[in-house]
Amino acid sequence: MLKSRPLNILNVFLNNERSLSAKELSIIFKKTERTIRNDIKGINEFLSSNKFIEIQNHSGLYELKISNYSKEKIKEIVSVTTDEQYYNPDFRKEFIIVNALMKTNSKKIYEVRQELKISKSTMDKDMRNIRDELKQYDLQILSDFNLGLQIIGDERNIRIYIYNYLVKKITEDKLNIDNLFESYSPLVKYIGMNNIEEVKKTYQKIISIQKNDVKESTIILTAIWLSRNKMGHILSDNNDDKTPKLSIINLFIEEVINRSQININLNEFNYINKRLEVLVGEDNELIVNKYETISQLITLKLIEYIEYQLSLNFDGFQNSLFVGLSKHISGLLGRIEQGIQIYNPLKENIKENHKKIFQTIQNYSEHRLNKYSEAEFTEDEIAFITVYFSTAYFKYIQENKNYFNAVIVCSFGIATSNLLAEILKAHFNVNIVRILSSEQNTLIDKEDVDVVFTTIDVKFNKPTCYVNAIVNEKGIKQIESFLEKYAYLSRSNEPFYGNEANLFNDLSKWIGNKGLKLKEQDVEEIKKIFQQNNFKFDEKEVQPMLKEVLKKHYVLLNQTCNDWEKAIETVSKPLLEDKVITPEYQDAMVNSVVENGPYIVIGKHIALAHARPEEGANELGVSIATLKPNVNFGNEINDPVKIIFCLSATDSFSHLNIMKSIVSLVRNQEKVEKLLTYKDKDLFIECLLEEEIL
């Protein structure tokens, strides 16, 4: 008599025509491959004793080749030998949900129970769990005697539920989109492996395999959209009716539609386009202004918070960190609004190996983020963000700004130990304090060291990295990962520290104070002189401060404006008159709010009007106006607006120092109120430019 799991494995073969590997079955039943193989031996004994052909193993693939008549006879025998067949709870849940998703031929609840061969009490328990899960998405599962099982609710919520459930399941099972199989999950079978494969081929052709962090999520989301359309579950309203701009994502969607040979209405096209924009993102048009400003604000404050809390210093790497991180957070905010989650398969590894940075970002999300956004970072998103910071800091260490005091414990003699020391020093910023034999390892506690490198398999009281005596390329990568994990233990190397960008800025100012105006060619020649003398700096760091850009006539005090449109027009007028911006830029600022809502209200009583560089920004500039009376922009949390800035930026980085100054007001309401009392522009500017300490 078969027990429940072997019985379920047999049932998979009885209902499946294709071959299955032990790996596939181990994932389905959450058991080791060895356990699955033992179960198949037991199944074969059962089949043999009942005069049936056994399950055959062909090069690791198991197959049951018997007639349909034999299959029915086996099912009859099985039904006699067991009262209830227990599929695992996840399988049962998906099986029930798939039946409820069917537009036609949906089974009655008793028919599903009979097919699963479970008791009424088990079915009732499964239904309660499903109802609780669907409730989070404003969905219901109902049982109708005539229509059968049905899921009731908004079609968008149904798709997001399927997406979130599947991506989470695939990630937790340590699978990926390239090794999915239909019998793995009833929901995968429902979507259709043919749809998944078609979307995957299109993804590799159009979007490219380089975006691996969102590849799985993009393919699953698109395949769900495609399958629901094929089944006739079409969005009927026009909530997403807005003609999309030409982009790589448009081409991807068009190719999916063409390959599938189906008709898609404009509303459905825009539905998937909008969600893929916030999921995939792109260098050009895909990150909407709505998220861009708030993401820059969050990124600036997050970098400051990490530096302050962990006593770190990202000088020299802050801007490359900012560009990548703000783009990621912009997409994150869009995903949150659309209800789309990304699951990080390396989350647990990152939490363990980059614990301090991960926990600090988590604290920021829980206690500081609500000042700028109602969003909250999931642990999966925090893991992605952690990688940005860990990478930036490790680069910082590698640029001779930090080093580790290290001890080598080696059992291969002094010559080999010295060779190991030289290899370590050649590749990494390590100061070898002592080389010890295996018998001298007790001396480590007496040394001022940060890390230990050892060729013997022993743990010490300091962070320890086991290495081969002769380090190969694989060993170098292992050591790099080890030092990155313990980057916070590194020491400042002050004699080598310098800020070339600040020196360049100071030199430019000195020349300007002498009455000389540098032309663009002059600036380029000075940069070459710096480079010839081994001075290296990121050009993105050569950024003006607010005090260098804010002219006195750009400050407007106690302005009377009837509405938010007039406020934007008023604050931007000085920049328009000086041709810093064009009339089209003014229009773009207003249109952006009309389209995306009052996202420019970036903090309590503070608004930042802006548009994209290509919409009419001629040069870097900023103006500011205080509003009396205050003006409502439609932001329930931060209205009314008392101070409004207008920012003109010609690229994505030159305005960052100005942004920092503006952002500093968001958390300083006392300073905001103080600024509102001034009638004199000089006193106002003096107060505005006071440096804020985090």
Backbone hydrogen bonds, N-H to C=O, Kabsch-Sander energy under -0.5 kcal/mol:
donor,donor_aa,acceptor,acceptor_aa,energy
7,L,3,K,-2.1
8,N,4,S,-2.1
9,I,5,R,-2.5
10,L,6,P,-2.6
11,N,7,L,-2.1
12,V,8,N,-1.7
13,F,9,I,-1.6
14,L,10,L,-2.2
15,N,11,N,-1.4
16,N,13,F,-1.1
20,L,62,Y,-2.6
22,A,60,G,-0.7
25,L,21,S,-2.0
26,S,22,A,-2.3
27,I,23,K,-1.7
28,I,24,E,-2.1
29,F,25,L,-2.4
30,K,26,S,-0.8
31,K,26,S,-1.4
36,I,32,T,-2.1
37,R,33,E,-2.5
38,N,34,R,-2.1
39,D,35,T,-2.3
40,I,36,I,-2.3
41,K,37,R,-1.7
42,G,38,N,-1.9
43,I,39,D,-2.3
44,N,40,I,-2.5
45,E,41,K,-1.8
46,F,42,G,-1.9
47,L,43,I,-2.8
48,S,44,N,-2.8
49,S,45,E,-2.3
50,N,46,F,-1.0
51,K,48,S,-1.7
52,F,47,L,-2.9
56,Q,63,E,-3.0
58,H,56,Q,-0.6
58,H,61,L,-3.1
59,S,57,N,-0.6
61,L,58,H,-1.4
62,Y,20,L,-3.6
62,Y,60,G,-0.5
63,E,56,Q,-2.2
65,K,63,E,-0.7
66,I,64,L,-1.1
71,K,67,S,-2.1
72,E,68,N,-2.2
73,K,69,Y,-2.0
74,I,70,S,-2.4
75,K,71,K,-2.3
76,E,72,E,-1.9
77,I,73,K,-2.1
78,V,74,I,-2.9
79,S,75,K,-2.4
80,V,76,E,-1.1
81,T,77,I,-1.6
82,T,78,V,-0.9
85,Q,117,K,-3.8
86,Y,84,E,-0.6
87,Y,85,Q,-1.0
92,R,88,N,-2.2
93,K,89,P,-2.7
94,E,90,D,-2.4
95,F,91,F,-2.6
96,I,92,R,-2.4
97,I,93,K,-2.4
98,V,94,E,-2.9
99,N,95,F,-1.7
100,A,96,I,-1.8
101,L,97,I,-1.4
102,M,98,V,-0.7
102,M,99,N,-0.6
112,V,108,K,-2.1
113,R,109,I,-2.1
114,Q,110,Y,-2.2
115,E,111,E,-2.2
116,L,112,V,-2.3
117,K,113,R,-1.1
118,I,113,R,-1.7
123,M,119,S,-2.2
124,D,120,K,-2.7
125,K,121,S,-2.0
126,D,122,T,-2.5
127,M,123,M,-2.5
128,R,124,D,-2.1
129,N,125,K,-2.1
130,I,126,D,-2.3
131,R,127,M,-2.6
132,D,128,R,-2.2
133,E,129,N,-1.9
134,L,130,I,-2.8
135,K,131,R,-1.9
136,Q,132,D,-0.6
136,Q,133,E,-0.8
137,Y,134,L,-1.9
138,D,135,K,-1.7
139,L,134,L,-2.0
140,Q,152,I,-2.3
142,L,140,Q,-0.5
142,L,150,Q,-3.2
144,D,142,L,-0.6
144,D,148,G,-2.0
148,G,144,D,-2.7
149,L,107,K,-2.4
150,Q,142,L,-2.5
151,I,100,A,-1.3
152,I,140,Q,-3.0
152,I,150,Q,-0.6
158,I,154,D,-1.8
159,R,155,E,-2.1
160,I,156,R,-2.3
161,Y,157,N,-2.4
162,I,158,I,-2.3
163,Y,159,R,-2.5
164,N,160,I,-2.9
165,Y,161,Y,-2.6
166,L,162,I,-2.5
167,V,163,Y,-2.7
168,K,164,N,-1.8
169,K,165,Y,-2.2
170,I,166,L,-3.0
171,T,167,V,-2.1
172,E,168,K,-2.7
173,D,169,K,-2.0
174,K,171,T,-1.6
175,L,170,I,-2.5
179,N,176,N,-1.6
180,L,177,I,-0.6
184,Y,181,F,-1.4
185,S,182,E,-1.0
189,K,185,S,-2.2
190,Y,186,P,-2.2
191,I,187,L,-2.4
192,G,188,V,-2.4
196,I,192,G,-2.1
197,E,193,M,-2.8
198,E,194,N,-2.1
199,V,195,N,-2.4
200,K,196,I,-2.4
201,K,197,E,-2.3
202,T,198,E,-1.9
203,Y,199,V,-2.6
204,Q,200,K,-2.3
205,K,201,K,-1.6
206,I,202,T,-2.9
207,I,203,Y,-1.2
208,S,203,Y,-2.0
211,K,208,S,-0.9
212,N,210,Q,-1.5
214,V,211,K,-1.1
215,K,211,K,-0.6
216,E,212,N,-0.6
218,T,214,V,-2.8
219,I,215,K,-2.3
220,I,216,E,-2.4
221,L,217,S,-2.5
222,T,218,T,-2.3
223,A,219,I,-2.6
224,I,220,I,-2.3
225,W,221,L,-2.0
226,L,222,T,-2.7
227,S,223,A,-2.8
228,R,224,I,-2.6
229,N,225,W,-1.8
230,K,226,L,-2.3
231,M,227,S,-1.9
232,G,229,N,-1.4
233,H,228,R,-2.8
234,I,232,G,-1.4
241,D,238,N,-1.6
242,K,240,D,-1.5
251,L,247,S,-1.7
252,F,248,I,-1.9
253,I,249,I,-2.6
254,E,250,N,-2.7
255,E,251,L,-2.2
256,V,252,F,-2.1
257,I,253,I,-2.5
258,N,254,E,-2.5
259,R,255,E,-2.6
260,S,256,V,-1.8
261,Q,257,I,-1.3
262,I,257,I,-1.2
264,I,262,I,-0.5
269,F,265,N,-2.3
270,N,266,L,-2.7
271,Y,267,N,-1.8
272,I,268,E,-2.0
273,N,269,F,-2.2
274,K,270,N,-2.5
275,R,271,Y,-1.5
276,L,272,I,-2.3
277,E,273,N,-1.9
278,V,274,K,-1.3
279,L,275,R,-1.2
280,V,276,L,-3.3
281,G,276,L,-0.8
281,G,277,E,-1.0
288,V,286,L,-0.9
291,Y,288,V,-1.8
292,E,288,V,-1.8
293,T,289,N,-1.5
295,S,291,Y,-2.2
296,Q,292,E,-1.9
297,L,293,T,-2.1
298,I,294,I,-2.6
299,T,295,S,-2.6
300,L,296,Q,-2.6
301,K,297,L,-2.2
302,L,298,I,-2.5
303,I,299,T,-2.6
304,E,300,L,-2.0
305,Y,301,K,-2.4
306,I,302,L,-2.7
307,E,303,I,-2.4
308,Y,304,E,-2.4
309,Q,305,Y,-2.9
310,L,306,I,-2.2
311,S,307,E,-0.6
312,L,307,E,-1.4
317,F,314,F,-2.6
318,Q,314,F,-1.3
321,L,317,F,-2.3
322,F,318,Q,-2.7
323,V,319,N,-2.4
324,G,320,S,-1.7
325,L,321,L,-2.5
326,S,322,F,-3.0
327,K,323,V,-1.5
328,H,324,G,-1.9
329,I,325,L,-2.8
330,S,326,S,-2.2
331,G,327,K,-1.9
332,L,328,H,-2.4
333,L,329,I,-2.7
334,G,330,S,-1.6
335,R,331,G,-2.5
336,I,332,L,-2.5
337,E,333,L,-2.0
338,Q,334,G,-1.8
339,G,335,R,-0.7
339,G,336,I,-0.9
340,I,335,R,-2.7
347,K,344,N,-1.8
350,I,346,L,-2.7
351,K,347,K,-2.8
352,E,348,E,-1.8
353,N,349,N,-2.7
354,H,350,I,-2.3
355,K,352,E,-0.6
358,F,354,H,-2.6
359,Q,355,K,-2.8
360,T,356,K,-2.0
361,I,357,I,-2.3
362,Q,358,F,-2.2
363,N,359,Q,-2.3
364,Y,360,T,-2.1
365,S,361,I,-2.5
366,E,362,Q,-2.1
367,H,363,N,-2.4
368,R,364,Y,-2.5
369,L,364,Y,-2.4
371,K,368,R,-2.0
372,Y,369,L,-2.1
373,S,369,L,-2.1
382,I,378,T,-2.5
383,A,379,E,-2.0
384,F,380,D,-1.6
385,I,381,E,-2.5
386,T,382,I,-2.7
387,V,383,A,-1.5
388,Y,384,F,-1.1
389,F,385,I,-1.6
390,S,386,T,-2.9
391,T,387,V,-2.5
392,A,388,Y,-2.1
393,Y,389,F,-2.6
394,F,390,S,-2.3
395,K,391,T,-2.2
396,Y,392,A,-2.0
397,I,393,Y,-2.2
398,Q,394,F,-2.2
399,E,395,K,-0.9
399,E,396,Y,-0.7
400,N,397,I,-0.8
401,K,396,Y,-0.9
402,N,397,I,-0.9
403,Y,491,R,-1.8
404,F,429,N,-2.1
406,A,404,F,-0.5
406,A,431,N,-2.7
407,V,451,V,-1.5
408,I,434,R,-2.1
409,V,453,F,-2.8
410,C,408,I,-0.6
410,C,436,L,-2.4
417,S,413,G,-2.1
418,N,414,I,-2.5
419,L,415,A,-2.0
420,L,416,T,-2.4
421,A,417,S,-2.2
422,E,418,N,-2.2
423,I,419,L,-2.3
424,L,420,L,-2.3
425,K,421,A,-2.3
426,A,422,E,-1.9
427,H,423,I,-1.5
428,F,424,L,-2.4
430,V,428,F,-1.8
431,N,404,F,-3.6
432,I,430,V,-0.7
433,V,406,A,-2.9
433,V,431,N,-0.9
434,R,406,A,-0.8
436,L,408,I,-3.5
436,L,434,R,-0.5
440,Q,437,S,-1.4
441,N,438,S,-0.8
443,L,440,Q,-2.4
444,I,441,N,-1.5
445,D,442,T,-0.6
446,K,443,L,-1.5
447,E,444,I,-1.9
449,V,447,E,-1.5
450,D,405,N,-3.2
451,V,405,N,-1.7
452,V,463,P,-2.5
453,F,407,V,-2.8
454,T,465,C,-2.2
455,T,409,V,-2.2
456,I,409,V,-0.5
458,V,456,I,-2.2
465,C,452,V,-2.8
466,Y,464,T,-0.5
467,V,454,T,-2.7
471,V,469,A,-0.7
476,I,472,N,-2.0
477,K,473,E,-1.9
478,Q,474,K,-1.9
479,I,475,G,-2.5
480,E,476,I,-2.4
481,S,477,K,-2.1
482,F,478,Q,-2.0
483,L,479,I,-2.8
484,E,480,E,-2.1
485,K,481,S,-2.0
486,Y,482,F,-1.6
487,A,484,E,-1.3
489,L,486,Y,-2.0
490,S,487,A,-1.8
491,R,403,Y,-3.4
493,N,401,K,-2.9
494,E,492,S,-0.7
496,F,493,N,-1.7
497,Y,494,E,-2.2
500,E,498,G,-0.7
503,L,499,N,-1.9
504,F,500,E,-2.6
505,N,501,A,-2.4
506,D,502,N,-2.9
507,L,503,L,-2.5
508,S,504,F,-2.2
509,K,505,N,-2.3
510,W,506,D,-2.3
511,I,507,L,-2.2
512,G,508,S,-2.1
513,N,509,K,-2.6
514,K,510,W,-0.9
514,K,511,I,-0.6
515,G,512,G,-1.7
516,L,511,I,-1.7
518,L,516,L,-0.6
523,V,519,K,-2.2
524,E,520,E,-2.0
525,E,521,Q,-2.0
526,I,522,D,-2.2
527,K,523,V,-2.1
528,K,524,E,-1.9
529,I,525,E,-1.8
530,F,526,I,-2.2
531,Q,527,K,-2.4
532,Q,528,K,-2.6
533,N,529,I,-1.2
533,N,530,F,-0.6
534,N,531,Q,-1.7
535,F,530,F,-2.7
536,K,534,N,-0.6
539,E,537,F,-0.5
541,E,538,D,-2.7
542,V,539,E,-1.3
543,Q,541,E,-2.3
548,E,545,M,-1.0
549,V,545,M,-0.8
549,V,546,L,-1.0
550,L,546,L,-2.8
551,K,549,V,-0.9
554,Y,551,K,-1.8
555,V,552,K,-1.6
556,L,554,Y,-0.6
556,L,624,I,-2.7
559,Q,626,T,-3.3
561,C,559,Q,-0.6
567,A,563,D,-1.7
568,I,564,W,-2.1
569,E,565,E,-2.3
570,T,566,K,-2.6
571,V,567,A,-2.4
572,S,568,I,-1.7
573,K,569,E,-0.8
573,K,570,T,-0.7
576,L,572,S,-2.1
577,E,573,K,-2.6
578,D,574,P,-1.7
579,K,576,L,-1.4
580,V,575,L,-2.5
581,I,575,L,-1.2
582,T,616,G,-1.6
585,Y,582,T,-0.7
586,Q,582,T,-1.4
587,D,583,P,-2.1
588,A,584,E,-2.4
589,M,585,Y,-2.0
590,V,586,Q,-1.7
591,N,587,D,-2.9
592,S,588,A,-2.1
593,V,589,M,-1.2
594,V,590,V,-2.1
595,E,591,N,-2.4
596,N,592,S,-2.6
597,G,593,V,-2.3
599,Y,597,G,-1.8
601,V,598,P,-1.5
602,I,600,I,-1.4
602,I,606,I,-0.7
603,G,606,I,-1.4
605,H,638,N,-2.3
606,I,603,G,-1.9
607,A,643,I,-2.2
608,L,600,I,-2.8
609,A,645,F,-2.8
615,E,612,R,-2.0
616,G,613,P,-1.2
617,A,613,P,-2.1
618,N,580,V,-2.3
618,N,616,G,-0.8
619,E,580,V,-1.4
621,G,648,S,-2.2
623,S,646,C,-2.0
624,I,554,Y,-2.3
625,A,644,I,-2.4
626,T,556,L,-2.1
627,L,642,K,-2.8
628,K,559,Q,-2.7
628,K,626,T,-0.5
631,V,641,V,-2.1
636,E,634,G,-0.8
639,D,635,N,-2.3
641,V,631,V,-3.3
642,K,605,H,-2.3
643,I,605,H,-2.2
644,I,625,A,-2.6
645,F,607,A,-2.6
646,C,623,S,-2.4
647,L,609,A,-2.5
648,S,621,G,-2.9
649,A,647,L,-0.5
656,L,653,F,-1.9
659,M,655,H,-2.6
660,K,656,L,-2.2
661,S,657,N,-1.6
662,I,658,I,-2.2
663,V,659,M,-3.3
664,S,660,K,-1.7
665,L,662,I,-1.4
666,V,663,V,-1.4
667,R,663,V,-0.6
668,N,665,L,-1.8
672,V,668,N,-1.7
673,E,669,Q,-2.5
674,K,670,E,-1.8
675,L,671,K,-2.5
676,L,672,V,-1.5
677,T,674,K,-1.3
678,Y,675,L,-1.2
681,K,679,K,-0.5
684,F,680,D,-2.1
685,I,681,K,-2.8
686,E,682,D,-2.3
687,C,683,L,-2.2
688,L,684,F,-2.5
689,L,685,I,-2.1
690,E,687,C,-1.1
